[in-house]
Amino acid sequence: KTRAYGEDNPALTFTVSGLVNNETLDGLGIEPSLSTTATKTSPAGEYPIAFSGEEATSTTNYNIAYVDGTLTVTENASAIVVTAGSGSKSYDGSALTVGTYEITSGQLADGDYIDSATMTAESTITNAGTQSNEIASVVIKNAAGNDVTSNYSNVQFADGTLTVTKVAATVAAESKTRAYGEDNPALTFTVSG
């Protein structure tokens, strides 16, 4: 059997070969039981599909061999789109990290989450206006805190919008004082903002 990471295990089934005269396992009173160690959150890989070991191995007319199968858990190929958060601030020439995000398409497996501490989402403010806020990478963890990023093969990133507004800059002439008959002092100004 094969399934993707994060999906439920498929029904575990078996085939029978070698019986003659239209005989069946039911007719022989044999009811095999199958199990696997794989759970919904098991990482991508291969897991045994095994019989319980309590089945009869011999009847009046048959020696019965039980052959285990394999459950292959593949990477989850569903498109997971992570979009950087949008935000706004006044222009100051600095870099701004918007530490928010949302999954705008697809769904992580139960218990999995994006570790925001490892997310890169930064814009360098070069001028007022609308700029992109990008996510460069994320780490996906499971409920136990383990990195399970490798279980997803189609993680995509979308930009958010960073709105940079103009700031008010004030150029103010400085007031001066002099006595009658003196030369004017140097005329100066201050800049703020």
ZADO-1210 file (C-alpha; in nm, 4 decimals, padded with zeros to 6 digits):
<atoms>
<atom x="00.0000" y="00.0000" z="00.0000" code="LYS" pos="1"/>
<atom x="00.1040" y="00.3615" z="-00.0529" code="THR" pos="2"/>
<atom x="-00.0194" y="00.6843" z="00.1009" code="ARG" pos="3"/>
<atom x="00.1033" y="01.0401" z="00.1470" code="ALA" pos="4"/>
<atom x="00.2372" y="01.1806" z="00.4735" code="TYR" pos="5"/>
<atom x="-00.0425" y="01.3118" z="00.6933" code="GLY" pos="6"/>
<atom x="-00.3132" y="01.0916" z="00.5417" code="GLU" pos="7"/>
<atom x="-00.4924" y="00.8082" z="00.7174" code="ASP" pos="8"/>
<atom x="-00.3590" y="00.4587" z="00.6614" code="ASN" pos="9"/>
<atom x="-00.5424" y="00.2739" z="00.3840" code="PRO" pos="10"/>
<atom x="-00.7356" y="-00.0437" z="00.4568" code="ALA" pos="11"/>
<atom x="-00.4862" y="-00.3270" z="00.5046" code="LEU" pos="12"/>
<atom x="-00.5742" y="-00.6195" z="00.2798" code="THR" pos="13"/>
<atom x="-00.4224" y="-00.9484" z="00.1669" code="PHE" pos="14"/>
<atom x="-00.4367" y="-01.1884" z="-00.1232" code="THR" pos="15"/>
<atom x="-00.4412" y="-01.5664" z="-00.1114" code="VAL" pos="16"/>
<atom x="-00.2784" y="-01.8023" z="-00.3605" code="SER" pos="17"/>
<atom x="-00.2413" y="-02.1795" z="-00.3719" code="GLY" pos="18"/>
<atom x="-00.5843" y="-02.2893" z="-00.2486" code="LEU" pos="19"/>
<atom x="-00.7582" y="-02.5491" z="-00.4672" code="VAL" pos="20"/>
<atom x="-01.1112" y="-02.6845" z="-00.5123" code="ASN" pos="21"/>
<atom x="-01.2573" y="-02.3357" z="-00.4607" code="ASN" pos="22"/>
<atom x="-01.1596" y="-02.3452" z="-00.0964" code="GLU" pos="23"/>
<atom x="-01.1307" y="-02.0193" z="00.0969" code="THR" pos="24"/>
<atom x="-00.9592" y="-01.9115" z="00.4168" code="LEU" pos="25"/>
<atom x="-01.3015" y="-01.8574" z="00.5710" code="ASP" pos="26"/>
<atom x="-01.3928" y="-02.2126" z="00.4817" code="GLY" pos="27"/>
<atom x="-01.0750" y="-02.3297" z="00.6522" code="LEU" pos="28"/>
<atom x="-01.1608" y="-02.1258" z="00.9605" code="GLY" pos="29"/>
<atom x="-00.8672" y="-01.8869" z="00.9186" code="ILE" pos="30"/>
<atom x="-00.9150" y="-01.5128" z="00.9683" code="GLU" pos="31"/>
<atom x="-00.5809" y="-01.3302" z="00.9266" code="PRO" pos="32"/>
<atom x="-00.5298" y="-00.9995" z="01.1059" code="SER" pos="33"/>
<atom x="-00.3018" y="-00.7245" z="00.9695" code="LEU" pos="34"/>
<atom x="-00.1425" y="-00.4215" z="01.1331" code="SER" pos="35"/>
<atom x="00.1281" y="-00.1627" z="01.0664" code="THR" pos="36"/>
<atom x="00.3430" y="00.0543" z="01.2899" code="THR" pos="37"/>
<atom x="00.2794" y="00.3596" z="01.0699" code="ALA" pos="38"/>
<atom x="00.0528" y="00.6291" z="01.2099" code="THR" pos="39"/>
<atom x="-00.0949" y="00.9316" z="01.0347" code="LYS" pos="40"/>
<atom x="00.2059" y="01.1408" z="01.1377" code="THR" pos="41"/>
<atom x="00.4790" y="00.8860" z="01.0654" code="SER" pos="42"/>
<atom x="00.7546" y="01.0389" z="00.8478" code="PRO" pos="43"/>
<atom x="00.7935" y="00.9477" z="00.4836" code="ALA" pos="44"/>
<atom x="00.9478" y="00.6014" z="00.4541" code="GLY" pos="45"/>
<atom x="00.8575" y="00.2320" z="00.4497" code="GLU" pos="46"/>
<atom x="00.6707" y="00.0475" z="00.7246" code="TYR" pos="47"/>
<atom x="00.5890" y="-00.3245" z="00.7552" code="PRO" pos="48"/>
<atom x="00.2369" y="-00.4539" z="00.7083" code="ILE" pos="49"/>
<atom x="00.2456" y="-00.7630" z="00.9259" code="ALA" pos="50"/>
<atom x="00.0161" y="-01.0477" z="01.0193" code="PHE" pos="51"/>
<atom x="-00.0621" y="-01.0903" z="01.3869" code="SER" pos="52"/>
<atom x="00.1401" y="-01.4109" z="01.4080" code="GLY" pos="53"/>
<atom x="-00.1473" y="-01.6003" z="01.5639" code="GLU" pos="54"/>
<atom x="-00.2824" y="-01.7374" z="01.2364" code="GLU" pos="55"/>
<atom x="-00.2796" y="-02.1104" z="01.1706" code="ALA" pos="56"/>
<atom x="00.0198" y="-02.2215" z="00.9667" code="THR" pos="57"/>
<atom x="-00.1049" y="-02.5691" z="00.8929" code="SER" pos="58"/>
<atom x="-00.4359" y="-02.7393" z="00.8106" code="THR" pos="59"/>
<atom x="-00.5228" y="-03.0911" z="00.6991" code="THR" pos="60"/>
<atom x="-00.4306" y="-03.0148" z="00.3380" code="ASN" pos="61"/>
<atom x="-00.2143" y="-02.7010" z="00.3475" code="TYR" pos="62"/>
<atom x="00.1048" y="-02.5631" z="00.4907" code="ASN" pos="63"/>
<atom x="00.0393" y="-02.1890" z="00.5031" code="ILE" pos="64"/>
<atom x="00.3062" y="-01.9184" z="00.4726" code="ALA" pos="65"/>
<atom x="00.2276" y="-01.5569" z="00.5593" code="TYR" pos="66"/>
<atom x="00.4226" y="-01.2911" z="00.3698" code="VAL" pos="67"/>
<atom x="00.4336" y="-00.9389" z="00.5134" code="ASP" pos="68"/>
<atom x="00.3713" y="-00.6378" z="00.2930" code="GLY" pos="69"/>
<atom x="00.5026" y="-00.2818" z="00.2963" code="THR" pos="70"/>
<atom x="00.3269" y="00.0473" z="00.3547" code="LEU" pos="71"/>
<atom x="00.5127" y="00.3239" z="00.1718" code="THR" pos="72"/>
<atom x="00.4551" y="00.6734" z="00.3098" code="VAL" pos="73"/>
<atom x="00.5467" y="00.9318" z="00.0465" code="THR" pos="74"/>
<atom x="00.6147" y="01.3028" z="00.0872" code="GLU" pos="75"/>
<atom x="00.2995" y="01.5116" z="00.0928" code="ASN" pos="76"/>
<atom x="00.2901" y="01.6690" z="-00.2537" code="ALA" pos="77"/>
<atom x="-00.0061" y="01.8980" z="-00.1873" code="SER" pos="78"/>
<atom x="00.0784" y="02.2607" z="-00.2593" code="ALA" pos="79"/>
<atom x="00.1328" y="02.4419" z="00.0698" code="ILE" pos="80"/>
<atom x="00.1484" y="02.8166" z="00.0031" code="VAL" pos="81"/>
<atom x="00.2850" y="03.0295" z="00.2872" code="VAL" pos="82"/>
<atom x="00.2217" y="03.4022" z="00.2444" code="THR" pos="83"/>
<atom x="00.4215" y="03.6656" z="00.4271" code="ALA" pos="84"/>
<atom x="00.2258" y="03.8993" z="00.6485" code="GLY" pos="85"/>
<atom x="00.1440" y="04.2456" z="00.5271" code="SER" pos="86"/>
<atom x="00.2168" y="04.5561" z="00.7298" code="GLY" pos="87"/>
<atom x="00.2864" y="04.9266" z="00.7214" code="SER" pos="88"/>
<atom x="00.5254" y="05.1720" z="00.8775" code="LYS" pos="89"/>
<atom x="00.6705" y="05.5170" z="00.8278" code="SER" pos="90"/>
<atom x="00.9820" y="05.5534" z="00.6148" code="TYR" pos="91"/>
<atom x="01.3029" y="05.5415" z="00.8160" code="ASP" pos="92"/>
<atom x="01.5438" y="05.3608" z="00.5861" code="GLY" pos="93"/>
<atom x="01.5716" y="05.0543" z="00.8063" code="SER" pos="94"/>
<atom x="01.4984" y="04.6896" z="00.7418" code="ALA" pos="95"/>
<atom x="01.1666" y="04.5667" z="00.8726" code="LEU" pos="96"/>
<atom x="01.0824" y="04.2111" z="00.9637" code="THR" pos="97"/>
<atom x="00.7129" y="04.1324" z="00.9572" code="VAL" pos="98"/>
<atom x="00.6987" y="03.8144" z="01.1616" code="GLY" pos="99"/>
<atom x="00.3538" y="03.7061" z="01.0583" code="THR" pos="100"/>
<atom x="00.2411" y="03.4642" z="00.7920" code="TYR" pos="101"/>
<atom x="-00.0579" y="03.2634" z="00.6896" code="GLU" pos="102"/>
<atom x="-00.1092" y="02.9442" z="00.4953" code="ILE" pos="103"/>
<atom x="-00.3147" y="03.0633" z="00.2019" code="THR" pos="104"/>
<atom x="-00.3387" y="02.7318" z="00.0180" code="SER" pos="105"/>
<atom x="-00.3149" y="02.3701" z="00.1238" code="GLY" pos="106"/>
<atom x="-00.3123" y="02.2281" z="00.4725" code="GLN" pos="107"/>
<atom x="-00.0459" y="02.0856" z="00.6989" code="LEU" pos="108"/>
<atom x="-00.0969" y="01.7451" z="00.8552" code="ALA" pos="109"/>
<atom x="-00.2662" y="01.7322" z="01.1953" code="ASP" pos="110"/>
<atom x="-00.0287" y="01.8539" z="01.4638" code="GLY" pos="111"/>
<atom x="00.2191" y="02.0120" z="01.2199" code="ASP" pos="112"/>
<atom x="00.2908" y="02.3836" z="01.2293" code="TYR" pos="113"/>
<atom x="00.5280" y="02.6424" z="01.0896" code="ILE" pos="114"/>
<atom x="00.7923" y="02.7417" z="01.3407" code="ASP" pos="115"/>
<atom x="00.7783" y="03.1197" z="01.3250" code="SER" pos="116"/>
<atom x="01.1108" y="03.1446" z="01.5079" code="ALA" pos="117"/>
<atom x="01.2824" y="03.0043" z="01.2001" code="THR" pos="118"/>
<atom x="01.0845" y="03.1955" z="00.9397" code="MET" pos="119"/>
<atom x="01.2675" y="03.4559" z="00.7362" code="THR" pos="120"/>
<atom x="01.0394" y="03.7432" z="00.6335" code="ALA" pos="121"/>
<atom x="01.2153" y="04.0699" z="00.5725" code="GLU" pos="122"/>
<atom x="01.1920" y="04.3786" z="00.3552" code="SER" pos="123"/>
<atom x="01.4518" y="04.6519" z="00.3218" code="THR" pos="124"/>
<atom x="01.2807" y="04.9874" z="00.3081" code="ILE" pos="125"/>
<atom x="01.4334" y="05.1913" z="00.0291" code="THR" pos="126"/>
<atom x="01.1602" y="05.4503" z="-00.0215" code="ASN" pos="127"/>
<atom x="00.8016" y="05.5270" z="00.0596" code="ALA" pos="128"/>
<atom x="00.5472" y="05.3283" z="-00.1333" code="GLY" pos="129"/>
<atom x="00.4423" y="04.9663" z="-00.1673" code="THR" pos="130"/>
<atom x="00.7106" y="04.6998" z="-00.1401" code="GLN" pos="131"/>
<atom x="00.7218" y="04.3218" z="-00.1150" code="SER" pos="132"/>
<atom x="00.7597" y="04.1459" z="00.2151" code="ASN" pos="133"/>
<atom x="00.9123" y="03.8080" z="00.1358" code="GLU" pos="134"/>
<atom x="00.9448" y="03.4752" z="00.3106" code="ILE" pos="135"/>
<atom x="01.2711" y="03.3040" z="00.2225" code="ALA" pos="136"/>
<atom x="01.2266" y="02.9812" z="00.4160" code="SER" pos="137"/>
<atom x="01.0316" y="02.8131" z="00.6926" code="VAL" pos="138"/>
<atom x="01.0729" y="02.5094" z="00.9146" code="VAL" pos="139"/>
<atom x="00.7717" y="02.2839" z="00.9618" code="ILE" pos="140"/>
<atom x="00.7554" y="02.1023" z="01.2941" code="LYS" pos="141"/>
<atom x="00.5258" y="01.8399" z="01.4389" code="ASN" pos="142"/>
<atom x="00.3574" y="01.8350" z="01.7782" code="ALA" pos="143"/>
<atom x="00.6723" y="01.6857" z="01.9313" code="ALA" pos="144"/>
<atom x="00.8778" y="01.9791" z="01.8028" code="GLY" pos="145"/>
<atom x="01.0669" y="01.7712" z="01.5453" code="ASN" pos="146"/>
<atom x="01.1544" y="01.9184" z="01.2061" code="ASP" pos="147"/>
<atom x="00.9288" y="01.7483" z="00.9491" code="VAL" pos="148"/>
<atom x="00.9916" y="01.9877" z="00.6589" code="THR" pos="149"/>
<atom x="01.1248" y="01.6994" z="00.4473" code="SER" pos="150"/>
<atom x="00.7805" y="01.5351" z="00.4540" code="ASN" pos="151"/>
<atom x="00.6441" y="01.8122" z="00.2302" code="TYR" pos="152"/>
<atom x="00.7645" y="01.8294" z="-00.1294" code="SER" pos="153"/>
<atom x="00.5695" y="02.1314" z="-00.2523" code="ASN" pos="154"/>
<atom x="00.6046" y="02.4232" z="-00.0111" code="VAL" pos="155"/>
<atom x="00.5731" y="02.7557" z="-00.1932" code="GLN" pos="156"/>
<atom x="00.6074" y="03.1142" z="-00.0756" code="PHE" pos="157"/>
<atom x="00.4043" y="03.4207" z="-00.1655" code="ALA" pos="158"/>
<atom x="00.4910" y="03.7808" z="-00.0927" code="ASP" pos="159"/>
<atom x="00.2977" y="04.0062" z="00.1388" code="GLY" pos="160"/>
<atom x="00.2638" y="04.3818" z="00.0944" code="THR" pos="161"/>
<atom x="00.4593" y="04.6307" z="00.2995" code="LEU" pos="162"/>
<atom x="00.3238" y="04.9854" z="00.2768" code="THR" pos="163"/>
<atom x="00.5776" y="05.2539" z="00.3637" code="VAL" pos="164"/>
<atom x="00.4359" y="05.5987" z="00.4290" code="THR" pos="165"/>
<atom x="00.6169" y="05.9298" z="00.3997" code="LYS" pos="166"/>
<atom x="00.7316" y="06.1076" z="00.7147" code="VAL" pos="167"/>
<atom x="00.7047" y="06.4791" z="00.7805" code="ALA" pos="168"/>
<atom x="01.0378" y="06.6630" z="00.7639" code="ALA" pos="169"/>
<atom x="01.0407" y="07.0176" z="00.9003" code="THR" pos="170"/>
<atom x="01.2941" y="07.2845" z="00.8087" code="VAL" pos="171"/>
<atom x="01.2553" y="07.5749" z="01.0539" code="ALA" pos="172"/>
<atom x="01.4332" y="07.9118" z="01.0406" code="ALA" pos="173"/>
<atom x="01.5909" y="07.9911" z="01.3752" code="GLU" pos="174"/>
<atom x="01.4866" y="08.3100" z="01.5412" code="SER" pos="175"/>
<atom x="01.7680" y="08.5574" z="01.6106" code="LYS" pos="176"/>
<atom x="01.8187" y="08.8731" z="01.8165" code="THR" pos="177"/>
<atom x="02.0523" y="09.1716" z="01.7702" code="ARG" pos="178"/>
<atom x="02.0788" y="09.5296" z="01.8888" code="ALA" pos="179"/>
<atom x="01.9959" y="09.8242" z="01.6711" code="TYR" pos="180"/>
<atom x="02.2900" y="09.9238" z="01.4569" code="GLY" pos="181"/>
<atom x="02.4640" y="09.5811" z="01.4724" code="GLU" pos="182"/>
<atom x="02.5152" y="09.3543" z="01.1766" code="ASP" pos="183"/>
<atom x="02.2605" y="09.0856" z="01.1229" code="ASN" pos="184"/>
<atom x="02.3668" y="08.7548" z="01.2779" code="PRO" pos="185"/>
<atom x="02.4161" y="08.4485" z="01.0625" code="ALA" pos="186"/>
<atom x="02.0785" y="08.3216" z="00.9540" code="LEU" pos="187"/>
<atom x="02.0433" y="07.9506" z="01.0289" code="THR" pos="188"/>
<atom x="01.7790" y="07.6778" z="01.0304" code="PHE" pos="189"/>
<atom x="01.7101" y="07.3439" z="01.1966" code="THR" pos="190"/>
<atom x="01.5868" y="07.0228" z="01.0412" code="VAL" pos="191"/>
<atom x="01.3734" y="06.7647" z="01.2179" code="SER" pos="192"/>
<atom x="01.2012" y="06.4464" z="01.1034" code="GLY" pos="193"/>
</atoms>
